[in-house]
Amino acid sequence: MRLGAVALDLSPMILLIGLYLLQIINSAVFFSA
């Protein structure tokens, strides 16, 4: 089991989660303003 292959498998999911969190933060800032 190579760590590089696992990281490559997980990176798209990590990017999706990051975009999702950014969207939540942006909407929270928008609603609180």
C-alpha positions as a Markdown table, in Angstrom:
| # | Residue | x | y | z |
|---|---|---|---|---|
| 1 | Met | 0.0 | 0.0 | 0.0 |
| 2 | Arg | 1.7 | 3.2 | -1.2 |
| 3 | Leu | 0.9 | 6.5 | 0.5 |
| 4 | Gly | 1.2 | 8.4 | -2.8 |
| 5 | Ala | -1.6 | 6.4 | -4.4 |
| 6 | Val | -3.9 | 6.9 | -1.4 |
| 7 | Ala | -3.2 | 10.6 | -1.4 |
| 8 | Leu | -4.1 | 10.8 | -5.2 |
| 9 | Asp | -7.3 | 8.9 | -4.5 |
| 10 | Leu | -8.3 | 11.2 | -1.7 |
| 11 | Ser | -7.3 | 14.6 | -3.2 |
| 12 | Pro | -10.5 | 15.0 | -5.3 |
| 13 | Met | -12.6 | 14.4 | -2.2 |
| 14 | Ile | -10.5 | 16.8 | -0.2 |
| 15 | Leu | -10.9 | 19.5 | -2.9 |
| 16 | Leu | -14.7 | 18.9 | -2.9 |
| 17 | Ile | -14.9 | 19.2 | 0.9 |
| 18 | Gly | -12.8 | 22.4 | 0.8 |
| 19 | Leu | -15.1 | 24.0 | -1.8 |
| 20 | Tyr | -18.1 | 22.9 | 0.2 |
| 21 | Leu | -16.7 | 24.5 | 3.3 |
| 22 | Leu | -15.9 | 27.7 | 1.5 |
| 23 | Gln | -19.4 | 27.9 | 0.2 |
| 24 | Ile | -20.8 | 27.4 | 3.7 |
| 25 | Ile | -18.5 | 30.1 | 5.1 |
| 26 | Asn | -19.4 | 32.5 | 2.2 |
| 27 | Ser | -23.1 | 32.1 | 2.8 |
| 28 | Ala | -22.7 | 32.5 | 6.6 |
| 29 | Val | -20.8 | 35.8 | 6.0 |
| 30 | Phe | -23.5 | 36.9 | 3.5 |
| 31 | Phe | -26.3 | 36.2 | 5.9 |
| 32 | Ser | -24.6 | 37.8 | 8.9 |
| 33 | Ala | -23.8 | 41.0 | 6.9 |
